[in-house]
Amino acid sequence: MRQLWRFIQTVLGIIFRHPIIGTTIIPILPDGRIVFIRRGDTGEWGFPGGIVDWGEDIPTSARRELAEETGLELVKIRRLVGVYSSPDRDPRIHSICVALEAEVQGEMQVRDTLEIMEVKAFSVTSLPPGKLCHDHDQQLQDYLNGLTTLA
């Protein structure tokens, strides 16, 4: 019985005491504008993305999250912008985020009205006002500077 309890504790520790893996998509429209979403919970702007579902790889998760949050189709992943793992990068949970630059197409449309307030494309010279959600300010700067970051 004691061994069973230790096993259960180990499994629960693995499940609940490890970071969650997610992806952020930096969507680039054919005209070069960058697509941002405005979060429903904080009103802050940021990039679309979310948690990788069980059985998904990063590209599949990125494609799904982009479609769910913006209505856009992922055409091509251009590059890895970075892997962001700081324990305080997301105020809700400890998550590790894989940020990707992606070519996208289609018509912008909020599909998840509980999570997303607005979807809008911005030129590099007129980015969304204010601080971006989570650590998306750093992700944006890394993208604009052509960096691939491990943070």
Secondary structure, DSSP 4 states (H G I P E B T S, - for coil): -HHHHHHHHHHHHHHHSSPEEEEEEEEE-TTSPEEEEEETTT--EE--EEEPPTT--HHHHHHHHHHHHH-PEEEEEEEEEEEE--TTSSSSS-EEEEEEEEEEES------TTTEEEEEEE-TTSPPSSPPSTTHHHHHHHHHTT--EE-
